[in-house]
Amino acid sequence: MTDCHKLLRCSDIAQDLIITDQVLGEGAQKMVKKGLWQSKEVAVSFLKDQDYLNDFQHGLKMMQLFAEEPGHRENRVVQLIGWCFENKPVIVTELHPLGAASGLPILLRGKFHEQDSLLLRFRMCIEFVQILNILHTHYMGPRVLCDANYPEKALSQFLLSDNLSLVLNDMDALPLVDRQLGQLVKCGHRELQGPFVAPEQRWDFDKEYDDLEMPHYDEKIDIWKIPDVCNFIIGDIYGASKIQLHLFNIHSKCKQAEPSKRPTAKEVLLFYKQIYKNLK
């Protein structure tokens, strides 16, 4: 935006927002289309299924929560432009034409192949951890990036800005860890499997999965996933094996089976930044 403007409400959206037929993304919960507000391109999210209304509202709440702290969000959270929950709920946010970060490998092999470099990719690893640190250090308590059961799915919750920086966009599944109340989290109600999922998220009993008996956990599940996401971003570009060697110790700590032995996002971030400084 070139000028400051109050968040759009229902009357603004009804009068001034033009919805195009261009679909930017679609999932079980919502569809995102390109819109125009006073000739500015925006992203408009529509709720598809009322069964997901609570998740849709939670996503809006998270955007509002992190927008309250401009310094804290460090331009790493998508900008909220407006919303309306009358009739068909919609949320309006800034538009990032490059789309979800899960498409990064295709972009780097194609449109941005001349800009592709180890430094660029590792910078995005830093931004991923930087966003985790923002989520984990919020004054109200840590938020957990729940909807992430494999690297591409984790990155699908982020958008790519014009300069190939990560921006957190999908915030529908960010439960709160409240240690004072003894409140931990659980990501969904189905059994989770696979090496990307932290050990404490897996059903570890010799009987059929029972959601009521499945233990809860905290934000350290996000730390477990850092090495896999960073390795996915780095890929097989020239120099990848060298930087992975530099990251071996910190990544080994992230993969500790005992959650309390894993580093914090801030500790990983500081280590990543030092490695990046040495690479330049």
Backbone as CSV, one residue per row, in Angstrom:
resi,resn,N_x,N_y,N_z,CA_x,CA_y,CA_z,C_x,C_y,C_z
1,MET,0.842,-1.196,0.000,0.000,0.000,0.000,0.878,1.246,0.000
2,THR,0.453,2.249,-0.745,1.220,3.497,-0.795,0.805,4.443,0.320
3,ASP,-0.392,4.244,0.876,-0.886,5.097,1.954,-1.454,4.233,3.074
4,CYS,-1.442,4.786,4.276,-2.080,4.108,5.400,-3.595,4.150,5.220
5,HIS,-4.256,3.084,5.601,-5.700,3.017,5.472,-6.235,2.114,6.573
6,LYS,-7.393,2.442,7.085,-8.006,1.585,8.088,-8.328,0.235,7.475
7,LEU,-8.367,-0.795,8.314,-8.735,-2.119,7.840,-10.123,-2.091,7.211
8,LEU,-10.263,-2.763,6.091,-11.540,-2.780,5.390,-12.563,-3.588,6.175
9,ARG,-13.779,-3.061,6.243,-14.869,-3.778,6.879,-15.916,-4.128,5.838
10,CYS,-17.036,-4.657,6.282,-18.033,-5.198,5.349,-18.497,-4.177,4.318
11,SER,-18.747,-2.930,4.737,-19.228,-1.919,3.793,-18.188,-1.600,2.735
12,ASP,-16.912,-1.511,3.151,-15.830,-1.252,2.195,-15.718,-2.386,1.185
13,ILE,-15.797,-3.610,1.691,-15.646,-4.778,0.834,-16.799,-4.876,-0.156
14,ALA,-18.010,-4.613,0.326,-19.188,-4.697,-0.543,-19.159,-3.627,-1.632
15,GLN,-18.677,-2.449,-1.298,-18.728,-1.331,-2.240,-17.531,-1.267,-3.187
16,ASP,-16.332,-1.550,-2.669,-15.121,-1.234,-3.437,-14.298,-2.434,-3.887
17,LEU,-14.583,-3.626,-3.385,-13.747,-4.778,-3.716,-14.293,-5.503,-4.946
18,ILE,-13.436,-5.684,-5.940,-13.790,-6.425,-7.150,-13.123,-7.794,-7.075
19,ILE,-13.906,-8.848,-7.203,-13.382,-10.205,-7.157,-13.226,-10.719,-8.581
20,THR,-12.031,-11.156,-8.937,-11.798,-11.711,-10.275,-12.073,-13.219,-10.255
21,ASP,-11.989,-13.847,-11.417,-12.174,-15.298,-11.513,-10.870,-16.059,-11.313
22,GLN,-9.769,-15.335,-11.112,-8.466,-15.992,-10.991,-8.300,-16.624,-9.610
23,VAL,-8.193,-17.944,-9.581,-8.020,-18.675,-8.329,-6.532,-18.762,-8.002
24,LEU,-6.160,-18.289,-6.813,-4.762,-18.294,-6.378,-4.417,-19.561,-5.607
25,GLY,-5.416,-20.166,-5.012,-5.188,-21.377,-4.226,-6.493,-21.905,-3.691
26,GLU,-6.509,-23.207,-3.368,-7.742,-23.800,-2.856,-7.413,-25.024,-2.028
27,GLY,-8.132,-25.158,-0.909,-7.999,-26.324,-0.044,-9.362,-26.747,0.446
28,ALA,-9.371,-27.646,1.415,-10.643,-28.136,1.942,-11.418,-27.027,2.642
29,GLN,-10.686,-26.100,3.271,-11.324,-25.069,4.087,-11.716,-23.818,3.307
30,LYS,-10.845,-23.392,2.379,-11.074,-22.096,1.749,-10.581,-22.062,0.311
31,MET,-11.071,-21.067,-0.415,-10.589,-20.766,-1.757,-10.069,-19.340,-1.747
32,VAL,-8.939,-19.113,-2.435,-8.349,-17.783,-2.488,-8.386,-17.287,-3.925
33,LYS,-8.962,-16.103,-4.121,-9.033,-15.505,-5.453,-8.329,-14.153,-5.457
34,LYS,-7.925,-13.746,-6.641,-7.344,-12.415,-6.807,-8.459,-11.378,-6.806
35,GLY,-8.220,-10.271,-6.080,-9.191,-9.184,-6.023,-8.537,-7.852,-6.333
36,LEU,-9.366,-6.848,-6.546,-8.885,-5.486,-6.781,-9.615,-4.551,-5.836
37,TRP,-8.835,-3.781,-5.091,-9.415,-2.757,-4.225,-8.759,-1.423,-4.584
38,GLN,-9.563,-0.519,-5.115,-9.047,0.777,-5.575,-7.823,0.582,-6.476
39,SER,-7.941,-0.343,-7.409,-6.939,-0.687,-8.420,-5.729,-1.432,-7.853
40,LYS,-5.716,-1.720,-6.555,-4.601,-2.464,-5.948,-4.968,-3.942,-5.891
41,GLU,-4.035,-4.790,-6.282,-4.269,-6.225,-6.266,-4.190,-6.768,-4.836
42,VAL,-5.158,-7.593,-4.484,-5.215,-8.190,-3.145,-5.589,-9.669,-3.285
43,ALA,-5.435,-10.399,-2.196,-5.862,-11.798,-2.140,-7.119,-11.876,-1.279
44,VAL,-8.128,-12.560,-1.769,-9.405,-12.664,-1.060,-9.680,-14.132,-0.742
45,SER,-9.737,-14.463,0.545,-9.992,-15.839,0.980,-11.465,-16.009,1.318
46,PHE,-12.082,-17.038,0.738,-13.489,-17.346,0.984,-13.602,-18.657,1.755
47,LEU,-14.421,-18.682,2.781,-14.689,-19.930,3.495,-15.530,-20.840,2.612
48,LYS,-15.097,-22.078,2.429,-15.814,-23.018,1.571,-16.807,-23.876,2.340
49,ASP,-16.442,-24.211,3.579,-17.237,-25.165,4.344,-17.428,-24.630,5.765
50,GLN,-18.675,-24.494,6.184,-18.966,-23.960,7.519,-18.366,-24.801,8.635
51,ASP,-18.058,-26.063,8.347,-17.444,-26.915,9.369,-16.060,-26.391,9.773
52,TYR,-15.468,-25.563,8.899,-14.133,-25.021,9.162,-14.176,-23.553,9.613
53,LEU,-15.347,-23.094,10.000,-15.487,-21.688,10.386,-14.564,-21.316,11.536
54,ASN,-14.456,-22.189,12.539,-13.594,-21.881,13.688,-12.134,-21.735,13.271
55,ASP,-11.678,-22.594,12.345,-10.303,-22.500,11.852,-10.104,-21.197,11.078
56,PHE,-11.105,-20.848,10.269,-11.048,-19.622,9.473,-10.964,-18.401,10.385
57,GLN,-11.765,-18.406,11.435,-11.753,-17.304,12.404,-10.439,-17.263,13.168
58,HIS,-9.891,-18.446,13.458,-8.609,-18.496,14.172,-7.504,-17.878,13.319
59,GLY,-7.533,-18.161,12.014,-6.538,-17.572,11.124,-6.592,-16.057,11.144
60,LEU,-7.805,-15.502,11.126,-7.979,-14.049,11.210,-7.453,-13.520,12.543
61,LYS,-7.776,-14.209,13.613,-7.323,-13.787,14.944,-5.807,-13.735,15.015
62,MET,-5.135,-14.726,14.408,-3.666,-14.763,14.424,-3.074,-13.608,13.613
63,MET,-3.685,-13.311,12.467,-3.208,-12.163,11.675,-3.333,-10.876,12.481
64,GLN,-4.447,-10.717,13.170,-4.653,-9.524,13.992,-3.649,-9.484,15.145
65,LEU,-3.424,-10.644,15.757,-2.537,-10.723,16.916,-1.123,-10.302,16.560
66,PHE,-0.599,-10.817,15.447,0.780,-10.508,15.085,0.909,-9.152,14.399
67,ALA,-0.186,-8.648,13.862,-0.155,-7.308,13.270,-0.079,-6.226,14.333
68,GLU,-0.449,-6.572,15.572,-0.415,-5.596,16.666,1.005,-5.219,17.049
69,GLU,1.981,-5.999,16.620,3.372,-5.759,17.000,4.229,-5.599,15.746
70,PRO,4.185,-4.432,15.113,4.928,-4.231,13.855,6.406,-4.565,13.973
71,GLY,7.015,-4.230,15.096,8.435,-4.521,15.256,8.691,-5.995,15.435
72,HIS,7.751,-6.679,16.101,7.946,-8.085,16.421,7.735,-8.969,15.195
73,ARG,6.776,-8.613,14.374,6.455,-9.466,13.224,7.500,-9.348,12.108
74,GLU,8.289,-8.258,12.129,9.433,-8.102,11.236,9.065,-8.362,9.770
75,ASN,7.870,-7.954,9.383,7.413,-8.129,8.000,7.448,-9.584,7.554
76,ARG,7.288,-10.499,8.484,7.334,-11.924,8.161,5.944,-12.562,8.208
77,VAL,4.922,-11.772,8.505,3.547,-12.262,8.551,2.732,-11.494,7.520
78,VAL,1.892,-12.191,6.770,1.122,-11.567,5.708,0.305,-10.387,6.247
79,GLN,0.213,-9.326,5.471,-0.492,-8.128,5.913,-2.001,-8.306,5.769
80,LEU,-2.704,-8.108,6.862,-4.169,-8.151,6.856,-4.698,-6.823,6.328
81,ILE,-5.637,-6.892,5.379,-6.216,-5.683,4.797,-7.663,-5.480,5.237
82,GLY,-8.384,-6.558,5.458,-9.761,-6.421,5.916,-10.466,-7.758,5.978
83,TRP,-11.703,-7.731,6.467,-12.487,-8.962,6.563,-13.963,-8.626,6.708
84,CYS,-14.790,-9.619,6.431,-16.235,-9.496,6.654,-16.790,-10.895,6.909
85,PHE,-17.553,-11.034,7.991,-18.128,-12.330,8.332,-19.653,-12.315,8.222
86,GLU,-20.177,-11.326,7.554,-21.609,-11.301,7.271,-21.866,-12.150,6.041
87,ASN,-22.903,-12.940,6.061,-23.209,-13.864,4.968,-22.042,-14.814,4.743
88,LYS,-21.302,-14.645,3.637,-20.190,-15.537,3.328,-18.883,-14.933,3.835
89,PRO,-18.238,-15.550,4.835,-17.019,-14.973,5.418,-15.888,-14.819,4.405
90,VAL,-15.237,-13.654,4.418,-14.085,-13.397,3.562,-13.000,-12.686,4.368
91,ILE,-11.740,-12.942,4.008,-10.595,-12.254,4.589,-9.756,-11.724,3.439
92,VAL,-9.376,-10.449,3.523,-8.601,-9.805,2.461,-7.179,-9.556,2.974
93,THR,-6.197,-10.020,2.206,-4.796,-9.851,2.593,-3.987,-9.336,1.398
94,GLU,-2.739,-8.962,1.673,-1.854,-8.528,0.591,-1.622,-9.686,-0.380
95,LEU,-1.374,-9.345,-1.623,-1.151,-10.351,-2.663,0.338,-10.535,-2.922
96,HIS,0.771,-11.788,-2.928,2.143,-12.134,-3.309,2.044,-13.031,-4.543
97,PRO,2.253,-12.472,-5.733,2.015,-13.203,-6.982,2.832,-14.479,-7.149
98,LEU,3.970,-14.601,-6.461,4.792,-15.800,-6.630,4.182,-17.022,-5.957
99,GLY,3.204,-16.788,-5.094,2.474,-17.904,-4.502,3.183,-18.570,-3.346
100,ALA,2.788,-19.820,-3.076,3.270,-20.548,-1.909,4.741,-20.938,-2.051
101,ALA,5.429,-20.965,-0.917,6.856,-21.293,-0.908,7.122,-22.752,-1.253
102,SER,6.097,-23.593,-1.233,6.284,-24.988,-1.627,6.662,-25.103,-3.101
103,GLY,6.379,-24.054,-3.878,6.744,-24.038,-5.292,8.139,-23.500,-5.556
104,LEU,8.914,-23.299,-4.495,10.249,-22.717,-4.625,11.166,-23.483,-5.586
105,PRO,11.251,-24.813,-5.510,12.157,-25.517,-6.433,11.865,-25.233,-7.905
106,ILE,10.593,-25.158,-8.271,10.216,-24.884,-9.658,10.624,-23.470,-10.055
107,LEU,10.400,-22.504,-9.154,10.759,-21.115,-9.443,12.263,-20.946,-9.621
108,LEU,13.030,-21.637,-8.783,14.487,-21.499,-8.846,15.080,-22.207,-10.064
109,ARG,14.382,-23.210,-10.555,14.844,-23.866,-11.785,14.394,-23.106,-13.029
110,GLY,13.371,-22.271,-12.864,12.815,-21.572,-14.008,13.051,-20.079,-13.976
111,LYS,12.027,-19.325,-13.576,12.034,-17.863,-13.655,13.226,-17.230,-12.952
112,PHE,13.659,-17.809,-11.836,14.709,-17.170,-11.023,16.023,-17.955,-11.060
113,HIS,16.256,-18.708,-12.126,17.459,-19.542,-12.152,18.747,-18.722,-12.126
114,GLU,18.706,-17.496,-12.656,19.908,-16.665,-12.654,20.213,-16.116,-11.260
115,GLN,19.200,-16.036,-10.401,19.397,-15.532,-9.038,19.680,-16.650,-8.048
116,ASP,19.493,-17.867,-8.497,19.631,-19.007,-7.601,21.065,-19.115,-7.084
117,SER,21.188,-19.301,-5.783,22.512,-19.460,-5.174,22.350,-20.106,-3.807
118,LEU,23.445,-20.616,-3.292,23.440,-21.209,-1.959,23.082,-20.161,-0.909
119,LEU,23.612,-18.949,-1.066,23.326,-17.872,-0.108,21.839,-17.535,-0.092
120,LEU,21.227,-17.466,-1.268,19.801,-17.165,-1.347,18.986,-18.234,-0.637
121,ARG,19.301,-19.470,-0.913,18.543,-20.568,-0.315,18.732,-20.623,1.203
122,PHE,19.976,-20.431,1.645,20.204,-20.487,3.083,19.569,-19.285,3.788
123,ARG,19.505,-18.150,3.095,18.801,-16.999,3.668,17.348,-17.353,3.955
124,MET,16.745,-18.141,3.077,15.354,-18.546,3.301,15.234,-19.542,4.455
125,CYS,16.275,-20.358,4.661,16.308,-21.209,5.861,16.273,-20.337,7.115
126,ILE,17.062,-19.266,7.079,17.104,-18.335,8.214,15.736,-17.710,8.437
127,GLU,15.068,-17.331,7.359,13.753,-16.697,7.480,12.724,-17.670,8.047
128,PHE,12.818,-18.939,7.667,11.915,-19.944,8.229,12.079,-20.026,9.744
129,VAL,13.323,-20.099,10.194,13.582,-20.183,11.636,13.218,-18.865,12.326
130,GLN,13.421,-17.761,11.631,13.062,-16.447,12.174,11.557,-16.384,12.450
131,ILE,10.758,-16.937,11.544,9.307,-16.948,11.733,8.926,-17.867,12.890
132,LEU,9.591,-19.017,12.991,9.343,-19.894,14.141,9.657,-19.159,15.443
133,ASN,10.746,-18.404,15.441,11.118,-17.659,16.652,10.054,-16.619,17.004
134,ILE,9.498,-15.972,15.990,8.412,-15.010,16.222,7.216,-15.719,16.857
135,LEU,6.875,-16.882,16.320,5.735,-17.641,16.855,6.001,-18.132,18.277
136,HIS,7.224,-18.560,18.528,7.547,-19.181,19.813,7.784,-18.172,20.930
137,THR,8.031,-16.912,20.597,8.385,-15.923,21.629,7.323,-14.837,21.792
138,HIS,6.116,-15.085,21.299,5.063,-14.091,21.462,4.757,-13.888,22.942
139,TYR,4.418,-12.672,23.319,4.222,-12.360,24.737,3.069,-13.151,25.361
140,MET,2.121,-13.622,24.547,1.001,-14.393,25.085,1.344,-15.867,25.249
141,GLY,2.482,-16.267,24.699,2.902,-17.663,24.781,3.242,-18.212,23.409
142,PRO,3.963,-19.333,23.358,4.379,-19.914,22.081,3.196,-20.397,21.246
143,ARG,3.300,-20.176,19.951,2.350,-20.721,18.988,3.058,-21.810,18.188
144,VAL,2.357,-22.896,17.919,2.949,-24.049,17.252,2.453,-24.130,15.816
145,LEU,3.390,-24.332,14.879,3.054,-24.448,13.462,2.561,-25.872,13.198
146,CYS,1.288,-26.085,13.461,0.753,-27.445,13.511,0.599,-28.113,12.143
147,ASP,0.119,-27.398,11.171,-0.258,-28.014,9.898,0.969,-28.240,9.027
148,ALA,1.856,-29.139,9.489,3.134,-29.340,8.788,3.632,-30.757,9.021
149,ASN,3.173,-31.689,8.188,3.537,-33.089,8.374,4.559,-33.597,7.366
150,TYR,4.996,-32.733,6.442,6.108,-33.019,5.550,6.602,-31.669,5.018
151,PRO,7.846,-31.570,4.542,8.424,-30.253,4.222,7.590,-29.402,3.271
152,GLU,7.086,-29.993,2.174,6.300,-29.210,1.215,5.044,-28.652,1.859
153,LYS,4.420,-29.448,2.736,3.213,-28.982,3.427,3.549,-27.831,4.362
154,ALA,4.685,-27.942,5.055,5.110,-26.856,5.938,5.301,-25.566,5.147
155,LEU,5.981,-25.658,3.996,6.262,-24.466,3.201,5.025,-23.944,2.468
156,SER,3.997,-24.784,2.316,2.773,-24.314,1.662,2.050,-23.276,2.518
157,GLN,2.428,-23.169,3.787,1.815,-22.177,4.676,2.490,-20.806,4.570
158,PHE,3.530,-20.741,3.730,4.262,-19.494,3.533,4.101,-19.028,2.094
159,LEU,4.174,-17.718,1.902,4.195,-17.136,0.570,5.598,-16.622,0.275
160,LEU,5.871,-16.444,-1.010,7.141,-15.863,-1.432,6.918,-14.432,-1.887
161,SER,7.657,-13.506,-1.295,7.582,-12.110,-1.717,8.347,-11.933,-3.023
162,ASP,8.269,-10.743,-3.593,8.936,-10.476,-4.873,10.440,-10.690,-4.819
163,ASN,11.043,-10.501,-3.637,12.493,-10.701,-3.510,12.827,-12.080,-2.928
164,LEU,11.868,-13.018,-3.075,12.050,-14.404,-2.627,12.324,-14.507,-1.134
165,SER,11.538,-13.780,-0.351,11.575,-13.905,1.105,10.309,-14.613,1.572
166,LEU,10.416,-15.325,2.690,9.277,-16.064,3.223,8.364,-15.159,4.042
167,VAL,7.061,-15.334,3.834,6.043,-14.597,4.584,5.005,-15.613,5.064
168,LEU,4.784,-15.695,6.367,3.793,-16.634,6.905,2.395,-16.186,6.495
169,ASN,1.645,-17.100,5.908,0.332,-16.748,5.374,-0.792,-17.568,5.985
170,ASP,-0.658,-18.885,5.983,-1.722,-19.756,6.474,-1.578,-19.911,7.983
171,MET,-2.459,-19.277,8.725,-2.327,-19.230,10.179,-3.530,-19.854,10.875
172,ASP,-4.189,-20.795,10.178,-5.406,-21.400,10.707,-5.128,-22.433,11.797
173,ALA,-3.882,-22.916,11.881,-3.556,-23.962,12.853,-2.328,-23.566,13.652
174,LEU,-2.508,-22.593,14.542,-1.420,-22.118,15.405,-1.882,-22.165,16.865
175,PRO,-1.999,-23.363,17.430,-2.467,-23.460,18.823,-1.453,-22.879,19.811
176,LEU,-1.957,-22.489,20.955,-1.172,-21.829,21.997,-0.681,-22.814,23.044
177,VAL,0.596,-22.698,23.409,1.161,-23.417,24.551,1.126,-22.469,25.750
178,ASP,0.401,-22.850,26.785,0.311,-22.019,27.987,0.840,-22.827,29.166
179,ARG,2.112,-22.622,29.465,2.742,-23.436,30.506,2.206,-23.098,31.898
180,GLN,1.796,-21.860,32.120,1.255,-21.484,33.422,-0.020,-22.271,33.739
181,LEU,-0.800,-22.531,32.709,-2.027,-23.311,32.893,-1.812,-24.797,32.613
182,GLY,-0.560,-25.166,32.296,-0.283,-26.556,31.966,-0.931,-26.992,30.662
183,GLN,-1.083,-26.043,29.749,-1.799,-26.308,28.496,-0.817,-26.561,27.360
184,LEU,-0.765,-27.802,26.890,0.042,-28.150,25.730,-0.885,-28.299,24.521
185,VAL,-0.358,-28.763,23.402,-1.169,-28.802,22.182,-1.157,-30.208,21.585
186,LYS,-2.073,-30.403,20.639,-2.114,-31.627,19.850,-2.554,-31.234,18.450
187,CYS,-1.777,-31.634,17.449,-2.037,-31.207,16.068,-3.019,-32.162,15.395
188,GLY,-4.286,-31.873,15.545,-5.314,-32.706,14.936,-5.685,-33.890,15.799
189,HIS,-6.566,-34.702,15.261,-7.102,-35.833,16.028,-6.905,-37.160,15.317
190,ARG,-5.973,-37.169,14.344,-5.660,-38.405,13.643,-4.225,-38.812,13.921
191,GLU,-3.935,-40.080,13.735,-2.582,-40.567,13.969,-1.625,-39.971,12.938
192,LEU,-0.489,-39.476,13.418,0.534,-38.889,12.556,1.713,-39.851,12.461
193,GLN,2.251,-39.983,11.239,3.349,-40.915,11.026,4.411,-40.282,10.137
194,GLY,5.573,-40.934,10.081,6.632,-40.481,9.197,7.771,-39.813,9.931
195,PRO,8.972,-39.798,9.344,10.159,-39.241,10.008,10.112,-37.736,10.198
196,PHE,9.300,-37.016,9.403,9.210,-35.563,9.551,8.474,-35.179,10.834
197,VAL,7.600,-36.055,11.271,6.811,-35.807,12.480,7.664,-36.108,13.708
198,ALA,7.668,-35.219,14.684,8.485,-35.398,15.886,8.056,-36.653,16.647
199,PRO,8.994,-37.308,17.361,8.670,-38.551,18.074,7.476,-38.419,19.008
200,GLU,7.362,-37.279,19.689,6.263,-37.118,20.644,4.913,-36.949,19.958
201,GLN,4.910,-36.758,18.635,3.663,-36.671,17.887,3.182,-38.029,17.385
202,ARG,4.017,-39.056,17.535,3.680,-40.377,17.012,3.059,-41.247,18.101
203,TRP,2.141,-42.086,17.691,1.503,-43.038,18.594,2.517,-44.135,18.926
204,ASP,2.886,-44.250,20.186,3.978,-45.144,20.578,3.488,-46.227,21.531
205,PHE,2.334,-46.786,21.210,1.757,-47.812,22.072,1.376,-49.027,21.220
206,ASP,1.464,-50.194,21.802,1.164,-51.438,21.080,-0.326,-51.733,21.076
207,LYS,-1.081,-50.779,20.604,-2.530,-50.971,20.444,-3.026,-49.939,19.444
208,GLU,-4.268,-50.093,19.053,-4.852,-49.198,18.058,-4.864,-47.757,18.559
209,TYR,-4.644,-46.806,17.641,-4.581,-45.391,17.993,-5.864,-44.942,18.694
210,ASP,-5.678,-44.216,19.781,-6.803,-43.654,20.530,-6.489,-42.190,20.801
211,ASP,-7.224,-41.295,20.167,-6.939,-39.871,20.278,-7.042,-39.375,21.714
212,LEU,-7.929,-39.955,22.497,-8.101,-39.520,23.887,-6.870,-39.834,24.734
213,GLU,-6.138,-40.878,24.349,-4.949,-41.264,25.111,-3.660,-40.686,24.541
214,MET,-3.759,-40.053,23.348,-2.564,-39.487,22.721,-2.046,-38.307,23.533
215,PRO,-0.784,-38.347,23.988,-0.234,-37.242,24.791,-0.154,-35.930,23.998
216,HIS,-0.177,-34.825,24.739,0.005,-33.506,24.132,1.502,-33.166,24.116
217,TYR,1.843,-32.062,23.452,3.253,-31.684,23.306,3.366,-30.168,23.159
218,ASP,4.587,-29.669,22.964,4.783,-28.217,22.914,5.464,-27.798,21.612
219,GLU,6.013,-26.569,21.588,6.566,-25.987,20.362,7.847,-26.669,19.890
220,LYS,8.409,-27.560,20.713,9.643,-28.230,20.288,9.411,-29.169,19.097
221,ILE,8.157,-29.459,18.760,7.909,-30.253,17.548,8.342,-29.467,16.312
222,ASP,8.252,-28.138,16.380,8.690,-27.301,15.254,10.208,-27.370,15.077
223,ILE,10.922,-27.478,16.183,12.387,-27.537,16.123,12.833,-28.821,15.431
224,TRP,12.162,-29.927,15.717,12.474,-31.207,15.090,12.439,-31.094,13.563
225,LYS,11.535,-30.254,13.045,11.297,-30.181,11.599,12.237,-29.215,10.866
226,ILE,12.979,-28.413,11.598,13.855,-27.417,10.966,14.847,-28.037,9.986
227,PRO,15.597,-29.093,10.369,16.578,-29.640,9.425,15.954,-30.103,8.112
228,ASP,14.792,-30.751,8.179,14.147,-31.259,6.972,13.694,-30.128,6.059
229,VAL,13.139,-29.075,6.652,12.675,-27.938,5.852,13.871,-27.233,5.217
230,CYS,14.931,-27.019,5.983,16.116,-26.336,5.453,16.779,-27.168,4.353
231,ASN,16.866,-28.485,4.554,17.459,-29.341,3.525,16.619,-29.320,2.252
232,PHE,15.303,-29.246,2.407,14.419,-29.159,1.242,14.677,-27.861,0.484
233,ILE,14.829,-26.765,1.220,15.078,-25.460,0.586,16.423,-25.450,-0.119
234,ILE,17.450,-25.962,0.538,18.804,-25.963,-0.041,18.884,-26.895,-1.248
235,GLY,18.231,-28.046,-1.154,18.230,-28.973,-2.279,19.625,-29.495,-2.593
236,ASP,19.894,-29.679,-3.878,21.188,-30.232,-4.297,22.047,-29.202,-5.013
237,ILE,21.814,-27.916,-4.713,22.606,-26.863,-5.340,24.084,-27.027,-4.984
238,TYR,24.956,-26.493,-5.835,26.398,-26.582,-5.601,26.739,-25.975,-4.234
239,GLY,27.462,-26.705,-3.424,27.846,-26.251,-2.090,26.924,-26.757,-0.996
240,ALA,25.856,-27.486,-1.368,24.885,-27.959,-0.383,25.526,-28.874,0.651
241,SER,26.368,-29.814,0.192,26.985,-30.763,1.119,27.910,-30.055,2.106
242,LYS,28.565,-28.989,1.633,29.471,-28.241,2.507,28.714,-27.548,3.627
243,ILE,27.604,-26.894,3.277,26.857,-26.172,4.312,26.158,-27.152,5.248
244,GLN,25.721,-28.296,4.726,25.089,-29.288,5.591,26.081,-29.840,6.605
245,LEU,27.351,-29.866,6.224,28.391,-30.279,7.162,28.522,-29.258,8.292
246,HIS,28.461,-27.960,7.941,28.505,-26.898,8.953,27.298,-26.964,9.884
247,LEU,26.175,-27.433,9.351,24.929,-27.462,10.120,24.715,-28.776,10.862
248,PHE,25.648,-29.716,10.689,25.436,-31.060,11.234,25.163,-31.045,12.735
249,ASN,25.971,-30.311,13.497,25.830,-30.323,14.959,24.504,-29.732,15.416
250,ILE,24.140,-28.566,14.874,22.881,-27.928,15.310,21.687,-28.755,14.854
251,HIS,21.776,-29.348,13.652,20.674,-30.179,13.170,20.553,-31.465,13.981
252,SER,21.673,-31.993,14.433,21.637,-33.185,15.296,20.927,-32.867,16.610
253,LYS,21.178,-31.674,17.129,20.504,-31.259,18.361,19.001,-31.089,18.126
254,CYS,18.638,-30.568,16.952,17.212,-30.412,16.629,16.507,-31.758,16.579
255,LYS,17.258,-32.812,16.258,16.685,-34.146,16.102,16.799,-35.003,17.370
256,GLN,17.081,-34.360,18.501,17.100,-35.103,19.760,15.710,-35.669,20.045
257,ALA,15.660,-36.940,20.423,14.365,-37.578,20.706,13.662,-36.922,21.887
258,GLU,14.449,-36.497,22.875,13.877,-35.819,24.047,13.678,-34.339,23.718
259,PRO,12.428,-33.842,23.694,12.155,-32.455,23.293,12.938,-31.411,24.077
260,SER,13.114,-31.630,25.380,13.790,-30.628,26.209,15.254,-30.460,25.831
261,LYS,15.826,-31.435,25.135,17.230,-31.365,24.738,17.426,-30.643,23.410
262,ARG,16.339,-30.346,22.713,16.448,-29.608,21.453,16.664,-28.124,21.747
263,PRO,17.364,-27.412,20.888,17.568,-25.969,21.091,16.264,-25.205,20.861
264,THR,16.248,-23.959,21.249,15.112,-23.089,20.943,15.271,-22.563,19.519
265,ALA,14.199,-22.004,18.983,14.271,-21.395,17.650,15.281,-20.252,17.644
266,LYS,15.357,-19.515,18.752,16.291,-18.401,18.834,17.731,-18.894,18.758
267,GLU,18.031,-20.001,19.437,19.387,-20.554,19.415,19.759,-21.030,18.011
268,VAL,18.811,-21.672,17.328,19.069,-22.113,15.957,19.267,-20.901,15.051
269,LEU,18.445,-19.880,15.263,18.531,-18.663,14.444,19.898,-18.004,14.585
270,LEU,20.388,-17.883,15.794,21.695,-17.264,16.023,22.803,-18.074,15.352
271,PHE,22.700,-19.402,15.429,23.703,-20.266,14.803,23.652,-20.128,13.283
272,TYR,22.436,-20.141,12.715,22.276,-19.983,11.276,22.867,-18.659,10.795
273,LYS,22.593,-17.589,11.537,23.086,-16.270,11.133,24.610,-16.223,11.132
274,GLN,25.238,-16.910,12.080,26.701,-16.935,12.124,27.273,-17.705,10.928
275,ILE,26.623,-18.811,10.582,27.052,-19.578,9.407,26.888,-18.733,8.138
276,TYR,25.765,-18.026,8.040,25.505,-17.178,6.875,26.561,-16.085,6.750
277,LYS,26.926,-15.488,7.874,27.942,-14.442,7.896,29.281,-14.995,7.390
278,ASN,29.610,-16.219,7.752,30.870,-16.831,7.332,30.853,-17.209,5.855
279,LEU,29.648,-17.452,5.308,29.541,-17.832,3.905,29.689,-16.656,2.973
280,LYS,29.337,-15.463,3.439,29.324,-14.280,2.566,30.754,-13.844,2.199
